Amino acid sequence: MEVQLVKMQTTSNIESQVLDSIKRRRSLRAYSYMPVEEEKIQSLFEAARWAPSSMNEQPWTYLYATRGQQLFSEILECLNESNLLWAQHAPLLVVSLARKKLLRNGLPNGSARYDLGAANAFLSLQATELGLNVHQMGGYNKDKLVELLGIPTEEYELGVVMAIGYPGDPETLPENLKQRELAPRSRHTVSSFTMNRSFKNGNE
Ligand SMILES: Cc1cc2nc3c(=O)[nH]c(=O)nc-3n(C[C@H](O)[C@H](O)[C@H](O)COP(=O)(O)O)c2cc1C
């Protein structure tokens, strides 16, 4: 496995057939000014609702804000400079949180962040189906977000912030971001992260 890690190659090609929305999903940075319709916002959260979760605890929580709301400006204020540059043009911002404790007994939920990631992935694919782009961001000031939004950190762990909207014109982006927007996506090859053997049995 270590040898393969060193030799890791990337590819932009689809190696096997996958859902069309998986092929089409991208983390774009250029947004159209068009707002996201309320029923589509609800559809995104409906998709998250149906994600699998440990013990069906559904530990995800979303705070969302549309352009013009005070909450929208507060979330924007917390983004890193490099994200703010493009994310300020998205019409919808979503803060994703994971509930730390199990509803059934108040004990810590070791799967909360994992389950939140699954819900965010469902949300992102639903967005693709609706013609929307979701761009997840870990690059934001967590202390500031906690303070501005009054997030009770004894109850919630912070996930990503998402910028969501209809894709816009890449020409509106600064040159370096435009290049990234138009570049093909690259991925490690499937064979570099899968093994049909255990770690014990060498190259059997
Ligand atoms: C947990 C997480 C944090 C991320 N943080 C950022 C970020 O702060 N800024 C950014 O531009 N992209 C961010 N991304 C997007 C990734 O860079 C992107 O998903 C990756 O490059 C693959 O590109 P693709 O989503 O278009 O396939 C983040 C994605 C995830 C899942």
The ligand as an SDF file (V2000), in Angstrom:
LIG
                    3D

 31 33  0  0  0  0  0  0  0  0999 V2000
  -14.4250   19.5980    4.4570 C   0  0  0  0  0  0  0  0  0  0  0  0
  -14.1950   20.4220    3.2070 C   0  0  0  0  0  0  0  0  0  0  0  0
  -13.6250   21.6760    3.3270 C   0  0  0  0  0  0  0  0  0  0  0  0
  -13.4180   22.4650    2.1840 C   0  0  0  0  0  0  0  0  0  0  0  0
  -12.9430   23.7440    2.3350 N   0  0  0  0  0  0  0  0  0  0  0  0
  -12.8240   24.5360    1.2480 C   0  0  0  0  0  0  0  0  0  0  0  0
  -12.4640   25.9180    1.4010 C   0  0  0  0  0  0  0  0  0  0  0  0
  -12.3020   26.4480    2.5230 O   0  0  0  0  0  0  0  0  0  0  0  0
  -12.3240   26.6590    0.2640 N   0  0  0  0  0  0  0  0  0  0  0  0
  -12.5230   26.1440   -0.9750 C   0  0  0  0  0  0  0  0  0  0  0  0
  -12.3990   26.8640   -1.9510 O   0  0  0  0  0  0  0  0  0  0  0  0
  -12.9060   24.8400   -1.1490 N   0  0  0  0  0  0  0  0  0  0  0  0
  -13.0730   24.0370   -0.0710 C   0  0  0  0  0  0  0  0  0  0  0  0
  -13.5120   22.7370   -0.2280 N   0  0  0  0  0  0  0  0  0  0  0  0
  -13.8040   22.2150   -1.5790 C   0  0  0  0  0  0  0  0  0  0  0  0
  -12.7030   21.2640   -2.0590 C   0  0  0  0  0  0  0  0  0  0  0  0
  -11.5440   21.9870   -2.3370 O   0  0  0  0  0  0  0  0  0  0  0  0
  -13.2220   20.4810   -3.2930 C   0  0  0  0  0  0  0  0  0  0  0  0
  -14.3000   19.6740   -2.9200 O   0  0  0  0  0  0  0  0  0  0  0  0
  -12.1140   19.6150   -3.9060 C   0  0  0  0  0  0  0  0  0  0  0  0
  -11.0840   20.4110   -4.4260 O   0  0  0  0  0  0  0  0  0  0  0  0
  -12.6480   18.7430   -5.0310 C   0  0  0  0  0  0  0  0  0  0  0  0
  -13.2320   19.5120   -6.0260 O   0  0  0  0  0  0  0  0  0  0  0  0
  -14.7350   19.2240   -6.5040 P   0  0  0  0  0  0  0  0  0  0  0  0
  -15.6320   19.3230   -5.2810 O   0  0  0  0  0  0  0  0  0  0  0  0
  -15.0580   20.2840   -7.5180 O   0  0  0  0  0  0  0  0  0  0  0  0
  -14.7790   17.8580   -7.0790 O   0  0  0  0  0  0  0  0  0  0  0  0
  -13.7600   21.9510    0.8910 C   0  0  0  0  0  0  0  0  0  0  0  0
  -14.3330   20.6830    0.7910 C   0  0  0  0  0  0  0  0  0  0  0  0
  -14.5770   19.9310    1.9300 C   0  0  0  0  0  0  0  0  0  0  0  0
  -15.2570   18.5870    1.7810 C   0  0  0  0  0  0  0  0  0  0  0  0
  1  2  1  0
  2  3  1  0
  2 30  2  0
  3  4  2  0
  4  5  1  0
  4 28  1  0
  5  6  2  0
  6  7  1  0
  6 13  1  0
  7  8  2  0
  7  9  1  0
  9 10  1  0
 10 11  2  0
 10 12  1  0
 12 13  2  0
 13 14  1  0
 14 15  1  0
 14 28  1  0
 15 16  1  0
 16 17  1  0
 16 18  1  0
 18 19  1  0
 18 20  1  0
 20 21  1  0
 20 22  1  0
 22 23  1  0
 23 24  1  0
 24 25  2  0
 24 26  1  0
 24 27  1  0
 28 29  2  0
 29 30  1  0
 30 31  1  0
M  END
$$$$
